[in-house]
């Protein structure tokens, strides 16, 4: 999440779950999320069929499983949690899929450890989580930070990824517009004082007094130069659906570069097109993208349901 001041909060119903739990329960929950989430959208009831803490790479990673069907893993944005990123998405996708929502290192109910925040480390955690859950292969959908992690899972663990949905993400730091790149070094924990992000962290985290440290670590990850490698992205076997807003803070030439790497430029009526796809929503920012689930979810379902062309 690039602008913590613009977002509203969700009444995180899952806060009663103890972050010290180290079990893998099989139970059904009802979450009546009638209050607005961080994106200001009112959501309906969603059933949770399983939750727990997975021991992966030194973490106790919190996860939830909703629904039945082909698995799709949801990866949240920076500073965010399941409760404030995915409430509406989970409710819709879990009608026909097994949705696995996680909270990555230091976020939400997953405690931080003495390890750098990096896209590579977070991607390795997701691969390890799939092993823990005995899921051989899954679709991976990520927003912002999570979109970058989703691409890294496809790069480093191709055997575990069927398809990727990347929402408002980049594969190198200069893919962001100049004002976004310049904003990160100016960010500091005080900017989040009293914000919904701080409230959610203190409500869910097993270390509620470590919010300032958490913010500083996420910022450091955001300003550290990174580049997944154009050649590596091009070589990924998983088709990718890139979803962006026309004003989401990602350079338009970077969006086109990503799609060219995976989709090329062709006349689809004249020869077979790539299985990767691109969607750019008009009058849409990084934050307001997630208000447009009525547009995004059908795109995602259509992409994930499409049969592989041999």
C-alpha positions as CSV (number, residue, x, y, z in Angstrom):
1,X,0.0,0.0,0.0
2,X,1.6,3.2,-1.1
3,X,-0.6,5.8,0.7
4,X,-1.7,4.8,4.1
5,X,-3.6,8.1,4.6
6,X,-6.2,7.4,2.0
7,X,-7.7,4.2,3.3
8,X,-10.4,3.2,5.7
9,X,-10.6,0.4,8.2
10,X,-12.3,-2.9,8.5
11,X,-13.8,-4.3,11.8
12,X,-11.4,-7.2,11.8
13,X,-13.6,-10.0,13.1
14,X,-10.7,-12.4,13.1
15,X,-8.9,-10.6,15.9
16,X,-10.1,-13.1,18.4
17,X,-7.8,-15.7,16.9
18,X,-4.7,-16.0,19.1
19,X,-1.5,-15.2,17.2
20,X,0.3,-17.6,19.5
21,X,-1.6,-20.6,18.2
22,X,0.6,-23.2,16.6
23,X,-2.2,-25.6,15.4
24,X,-3.8,-26.5,12.2
25,X,-7.5,-26.5,13.1
26,X,-10.3,-27.8,10.8
27,X,-13.3,-25.6,11.6
28,X,-15.8,-23.4,10.0
29,X,-16.1,-19.7,10.8
30,X,-18.5,-17.0,9.9
31,X,-17.2,-13.5,9.4
32,X,-19.9,-10.9,9.2
33,X,-17.9,-8.0,7.7
34,X,-20.6,-5.4,7.6
35,X,-18.3,-2.5,8.3
36,X,-16.2,-0.9,5.5
37,X,-12.7,-2.4,4.9
38,X,-9.6,-0.3,4.1
39,X,-11.0,0.5,0.7
40,X,-14.3,1.8,2.1
41,X,-16.4,-1.0,0.6
42,X,-19.1,-2.8,2.6
43,X,-18.8,-6.6,2.4
44,X,-21.0,-9.6,3.0
45,X,-20.6,-12.7,5.1
46,X,-17.9,-15.2,4.2
47,X,-17.3,-18.7,5.5
48,X,-13.9,-19.8,6.6
49,X,-13.3,-23.5,6.5
50,X,-9.8,-23.7,7.9
51,X,-7.1,-21.5,9.5
52,X,-3.8,-21.9,11.2
53,X,-0.1,-21.2,11.5
54,X,2.3,-22.9,9.0
55,X,5.9,-23.4,10.1
56,X,7.8,-22.1,7.0
57,X,11.4,-20.9,6.9
58,X,11.4,-19.9,10.5
59,X,8.0,-18.1,10.4
60,X,4.7,-19.1,11.9
61,X,2.7,-17.9,8.9
62,X,-1.0,-17.2,9.4
63,X,-3.3,-18.5,6.7
64,X,-7.0,-19.0,6.1
65,X,-8.7,-21.3,3.6
66,X,-12.1,-20.4,2.2
67,X,-14.3,-22.4,-0.2
68,X,-13.6,-25.5,-2.3
69,X,-12.3,-26.0,-5.8
70,X,-9.0,-25.2,-7.6
71,X,-6.6,-23.4,-5.2
72,X,-5.7,-19.7,-5.5
73,X,-3.3,-18.0,-3.1
74,X,-4.0,-14.3,-2.2
75,X,-1.0,-12.1,-1.3
76,X,-1.7,-8.7,0.3
77,X,0.0,-5.4,-0.2
78,X,2.5,-3.6,2.0
79,X,1.4,-2.9,5.6
80,X,-1.8,-4.8,4.9
81,X,-3.6,-7.9,6.2
82,X,-6.2,-10.4,5.1
83,X,-9.0,-8.4,6.8
84,X,-8.2,-5.1,5.1
85,X,-7.2,-6.3,1.7
86,X,-9.2,-9.3,0.7
87,X,-12.6,-9.3,2.4
88,X,-14.6,-8.7,-0.8
89,X,-12.3,-10.7,-3.1
90,X,-12.4,-13.8,-0.8
91,X,-16.2,-13.7,-0.6
92,X,-16.5,-13.7,-4.4
93,X,-13.6,-16.0,-5.4
94,X,-14.5,-18.7,-2.8
95,X,-17.8,-19.3,-4.5
96,X,-16.0,-21.5,-7.0
97,X,-12.4,-21.8,-5.7
98,X,-10.4,-22.8,-2.7
99,X,-9.0,-19.5,-1.6
100,X,-5.9,-19.5,0.5
101,X,-5.3,-16.1,2.1
102,X,-2.0,-15.5,3.9
103,X,-0.4,-12.8,6.0
104,X,3.3,-12.5,5.1
105,X,6.3,-11.9,7.3
106,X,5.6,-9.2,9.9
107,X,2.1,-8.5,8.7
108,X,-1.1,-9.2,10.6
109,X,-1.0,-12.3,12.7
110,X,2.4,-13.5,11.3
111,X,5.2,-12.4,13.6
112,X,8.4,-10.9,12.2
113,X,11.7,-12.7,12.4
114,X,15.3,-11.7,12.2
115,X,15.4,-11.8,8.4
116,X,15.3,-9.2,5.7
117,X,12.0,-8.3,4.0
118,X,12.6,-9.2,0.4
119,X,10.6,-10.4,-2.6
120,X,12.7,-13.5,-2.8
121,X,12.3,-14.5,0.8
122,X,8.5,-13.9,0.7
123,X,8.2,-15.9,-2.4
124,X,10.1,-18.8,-0.8
125,X,7.6,-18.6,2.1
126,X,4.7,-19.1,-0.2
127,X,6.3,-22.1,-1.9
128,X,6.9,-23.6,1.5
129,X,3.3,-22.9,2.6
130,X,2.1,-24.8,-0.4
131,X,4.3,-27.8,0.6
132,X,2.9,-27.6,4.1
133,X,-0.6,-27.6,2.8
134,X,0.3,-30.5,0.4
135,X,-0.8,-28.4,-2.6
136,X,1.3,-29.3,-5.6
137,X,0.3,-26.3,-7.7
138,X,-1.9,-23.2,-7.3
139,X,-2.8,-20.0,-9.0
140,X,-1.3,-17.0,-7.2
141,X,-3.0,-13.5,-7.1
142,X,-1.2,-10.6,-5.5
143,X,-1.9,-6.9,-5.0
144,X,1.0,-4.3,-5.0
145,X,3.8,-5.9,-2.9
146,X,1.9,-9.2,-3.2
147,X,1.8,-8.9,-7.0
148,X,5.6,-8.7,-7.0
149,X,5.8,-11.7,-4.7
150,X,3.5,-13.6,-7.0
151,X,5.8,-12.9,-10.0
152,X,8.8,-14.1,-7.9
153,X,7.0,-17.3,-7.0
154,X,6.5,-17.9,-10.7
155,X,10.2,-17.2,-11.4
156,X,11.8,-19.2,-8.6
157,X,9.2,-22.0,-8.1
158,X,7.6,-22.5,-11.5
159,X,6.5,-26.0,-10.8
160,X,4.2,-24.7,-8.0
161,X,2.4,-22.0,-10.1
162,X,-0.3,-22.5,-12.7
163,X,-1.3,-18.9,-13.4
164,X,-0.5,-15.5,-11.8
165,X,-2.7,-12.4,-11.4
166,X,-0.6,-9.3,-10.7
167,X,-2.6,-6.3,-9.5
168,X,-0.7,-2.9,-9.6
169,X,2.8,-4.4,-9.2
170,X,6.2,-3.9,-10.8
171,X,9.2,-6.2,-11.4
172,X,11.8,-3.5,-10.7
173,X,11.8,-0.4,-8.6
174,X,12.0,2.1,-11.5
175,X,8.7,0.7,-12.8
176,X,7.0,3.1,-10.4
177,X,6.4,6.7,-11.4
178,X,9.0,9.2,-10.2
179,X,6.9,10.7,-7.5
180,X,6.2,7.3,-6.0
181,X,9.9,6.4,-5.9
182,X,10.7,9.7,-4.3
183,X,7.9,9.3,-1.7
184,X,9.3,6.1,0.0
185,X,12.4,7.6,1.5
186,X,10.3,10.4,3.0
187,X,8.0,8.0,4.7
188,X,8.3,7.4,8.5
189,X,6.3,5.7,11.2
190,X,4.8,8.9,12.5
191,X,2.8,9.3,9.2
192,X,0.7,6.3,10.3
193,X,0.0,7.6,13.8
194,X,-3.7,6.9,14.5
195,X,-4.3,5.5,11.0
196,X,-6.3,2.3,10.2
197,X,-3.0,0.6,9.3
198,X,-1.7,1.2,12.8
199,X,-5.0,0.2,14.4
200,X,-5.1,-3.1,12.4
201,X,-1.5,-3.9,13.2
202,X,-2.0,-3.4,17.0
203,X,-5.2,-5.4,16.9
204,X,-3.8,-8.4,15.1
205,X,-0.1,-8.6,15.6
206,X,1.5,-10.8,18.2
207,X,3.9,-7.9,18.8
208,X,1.6,-4.9,18.9
209,X,4.3,-2.6,20.4
210,X,6.6,-3.1,17.4
211,X,4.6,-1.0,14.9
212,X,7.3,1.6,14.3
213,X,9.9,-1.2,13.7
214,X,7.5,-2.9,11.3
215,X,6.9,0.3,9.3
216,X,10.6,1.0,9.0
217,X,11.4,-2.5,7.8
218,X,8.7,-2.3,5.1
219,X,9.9,1.1,4.0
220,X,13.5,-0.2,3.7
221,X,12.3,-3.0,1.4
222,X,10.4,-0.4,-0.7
223,X,13.4,1.8,-1.2
224,X,16.0,-0.9,-1.8
225,X,16.7,-1.2,-5.5
226,X,15.4,-4.4,-7.0
227,X,15.0,-6.0,-10.4
228,X,13.5,-9.4,-10.9
229,X,15.1,-9.6,-14.4
230,X,13.2,-9.1,-17.7
231,X,14.6,-12.3,-19.1
232,X,13.5,-14.2,-16.0
233,X,10.0,-12.8,-16.2
234,X,9.8,-13.6,-19.9
235,X,10.9,-17.2,-19.2
236,X,8.2,-17.9,-16.7
237,X,5.9,-20.6,-17.8
238,X,2.8,-19.4,-16.0
239,X,0.5,-17.1,-17.9
240,X,0.1,-13.7,-16.1
241,X,-2.9,-11.4,-16.0
242,X,-1.6,-7.9,-15.4
243,X,-4.3,-5.6,-13.9
244,X,-3.6,-1.8,-13.5
245,X,-5.3,1.5,-13.1
246,X,-4.5,4.3,-15.6
247,X,-3.2,6.3,-12.6
248,X,-2.0,3.6,-10.2
249,X,1.6,4.9,-9.8
250,X,3.1,2.4,-12.3
251,X,4.8,3.8,-15.4
252,X,2.7,3.1,-18.5
253,X,5.8,2.0,-20.4
254,X,6.7,-0.4,-17.6
255,X,3.2,-1.9,-17.8
256,X,3.6,-2.4,-21.6
257,X,7.1,-3.8,-21.0
258,X,5.7,-6.5,-18.7
259,X,3.0,-7.4,-21.1
260,X,5.4,-7.5,-24.0
261,X,7.6,-9.9,-22.1
262,X,4.7,-12.2,-21.5
263,X,2.3,-11.4,-24.3
264,X,4.2,-9.7,-27.2
265,X,2.4,-7.4,-29.6
266,X,0.3,-9.2,-32.1
267,X,-3.0,-8.9,-34.1
268,X,-5.0,-11.5,-32.3
269,X,-7.3,-12.0,-35.2
270,X,-4.4,-13.0,-37.5
271,X,-2.5,-15.4,-35.3
272,X,-2.7,-17.1,-31.9
273,X,-2.2,-14.8,-29.0
274,X,-0.4,-15.3,-25.7
275,X,-2.3,-16.8,-22.8
276,X,-1.2,-13.8,-20.7
277,X,-3.5,-10.8,-20.5
278,X,-3.5,-7.1,-19.7
279,X,-6.2,-4.9,-18.2
280,X,-6.0,-1.2,-17.6
281,X,-9.0,0.3,-15.8
282,X,-9.9,3.9,-16.6
283,X,-10.0,6.6,-13.9
284,X,-8.4,4.2,-11.4
285,X,-5.6,4.7,-8.9
286,X,-3.6,2.2,-6.8
287,X,-6.1,2.4,-4.0
288,X,-9.3,2.6,-5.9
289,X,-8.4,-0.5,-8.0
290,X,-9.6,-2.6,-5.1
291,X,-13.0,-0.8,-5.1
292,X,-13.7,-2.2,-8.5
293,X,-14.1,-5.9,-7.7
294,X,-17.3,-6.0,-9.8
295,X,-14.9,-5.5,-12.8
296,X,-11.8,-7.3,-11.6
297,X,-13.4,-10.5,-10.3
298,X,-15.0,-11.5,-13.6
299,X,-11.7,-10.8,-15.4
300,X,-9.9,-13.0,-12.9
301,X,-12.4,-15.8,-13.1
302,X,-12.4,-15.8,-16.9
303,X,-8.5,-15.8,-16.9
304,X,-8.2,-18.6,-14.4
305,X,-10.9,-20.7,-16.0
306,X,-9.4,-20.4,-19.5
307,X,-8.1,-23.8,-20.7
308,X,-4.4,-24.1,-21.6
309,X,-3.8,-24.2,-25.3
310,X,-1.6,-27.1,-26.4
